[in-house]
């Protein structure tokens, strides 16, 4: 199999960036990062362990301002 072209990689990166702008994904991604920070791992599918709510809200706010 050949290496993907730079143009294809740029196109796919653009699509990923568009998905990241989705508010539901942003909230989920922020939650996952805070979960990893607190518990040392990303959450499993049904993980109900608590996270630092203030850190989560601060991160979410910061991310929304940077979009």
Helices and strands as residue ranges (DSSP letters): H 6-20, H 23-39, H 53-66
